[in-house]
Amino acid sequence: MKIQAKNLWKVPAYCAVASWISFYITAYLGQFYFVVKEIGTDGVIDVSADPVRTAIFNGVLFLLILLTGGFWAFRNMSKQEIIASSTIASAIYLLIVLCELMIKGGPLSLILIYIQNWISIPNSFIYSMTDNVAISTIISSFSPLLFILFGKKRTEETEIVE
């Protein structure tokens, strides 16, 4: 089977755009859902994030992005095409993560947070289990590989007509 060049960049482009959108959804809509404001006895407002609501919000957002990509954006791609495309996305995320782990606190991290928001959701879940930033960040770089589950065995172009 020959993989079309136009399909190679579908998953990386989708992940970047979905991350950018999810960043703004979290920043603007999240404040109404998981931010808790309490007025103390001294009149000072105490602002915090409810961890359960945050986990639910992020989990739903992650699944929404995954299902939208799987059932809508990549519905015409075969498993082989999604494997190739999501491998490129994972390699890009892994390269970014390794650079960030080597250069801590650089300005690059602030710029790239927009395209890494989607993979930060499983990162926080994995971190809660491992308590290791490097391991959880590296593992979450492979999140685009989850789109493989939604690929077709054959595309319409590769089906054999009997």
Secondary structure as GFF3:
##gff-version 3
##sequence-region A 1 162
A	DSSP	three_ten_helix	5	7	.	.	.	ID=ss1
A	DSSP	alpha_helix	10	28	.	.	.	ID=ss2
A	DSSP	alpha_helix	30	33	.	.	.	ID=ss3
A	DSSP	beta_strand	35	39	.	.	.	ID=ss4
A	DSSP	beta_strand	45	49	.	.	.	ID=ss5
A	DSSP	alpha_helix	51	68	.	.	.	ID=ss6
A	DSSP	pi_helix	69	73	.	.	.	ID=ss7
A	DSSP	alpha_helix	79	102	.	.	.	ID=ss8
A	DSSP	alpha_helix	107	130	.	.	.	ID=ss9
A	DSSP	alpha_helix	133	140	.	.	.	ID=ss10
A	DSSP	three_ten_helix	143	150	.	.	.	ID=ss11
###
